[in-house]
Amino acid sequence: MNILIDTHIFLWLIYDTKKVNKKYMDYLKDLDNTIYLSAMSIAEIMIKKSIGNLEVDFDMDEVLGVMGIEVLDFDAKSAMLLGTLPLHHRDPFDRMIIAQALTNRCKIISVDSKFAFYECELL
């Protein structure tokens, strides 16, 4: 199964794994699943770092490699889908993650309740 993790799940995996639900951890540890982090999540983390809203004390490439997480690039199909998504969620990064999940047929791991308003598959 292809799984796209939300930005906060990625950060919890780095800083506080106790925050990640056991059910989610089972999916993340299952070697039959491919775990993705959106390039937009990386952009969100770097923007927040640059404006002082988030301290990032890790090397992104190294952490992704050690964790076995693949980066899912944001493509034109996902960008075009943004124009058709209803505005249930105002966070542009989350909307991009939702669009990517729909375009790439990924299930999403997130605790953001607004994701449920979209036709994406949540775990």
LINSUL-V45568 format. One record per residue. PSI is psi as a letter, one per 20 degrees, with the letter a starting at -180 (* if undefined). Layout:
psi=PSI
psi=PSI
//
This chain:
psi=q
psi=p
psi=p
psi=p
psi=q
psi=q
psi=g
psi=h
psi=g
psi=g
psi=h
psi=h
psi=h
psi=g
psi=h
psi=m
psi=i
psi=h
psi=i
psi=p
psi=q
psi=h
psi=g
psi=g
psi=h
psi=g
psi=g
psi=h
psi=i
psi=o
psi=i
psi=i
psi=q
psi=p
psi=p
psi=q
psi=p
psi=q
psi=h
psi=h
psi=g
psi=g
psi=g
psi=g
psi=g
psi=h
psi=g
psi=h
psi=g
psi=h
psi=j
psi=j
psi=i
psi=p
psi=p
psi=o
psi=k
psi=q
psi=o
psi=g
psi=g
psi=g
psi=g
psi=g
psi=g
psi=h
psi=i
psi=k
psi=p
psi=q
psi=p
psi=o
psi=q
psi=p
psi=r
psi=h
psi=g
psi=h
psi=g
psi=h
psi=h
psi=h
psi=i
psi=i
psi=p
psi=q
psi=l
psi=h
psi=p
psi=i
psi=o
psi=h
psi=g
psi=h
psi=h
psi=h
psi=g
psi=g
psi=g
psi=g
psi=g
psi=g
psi=h
psi=j
psi=l
psi=q
psi=q
psi=p
psi=o
psi=q
psi=j
psi=o
psi=h
psi=h
psi=h
psi=i
psi=i
psi=r
psi=j
psi=q
psi=p
psi=q
psi=*
//
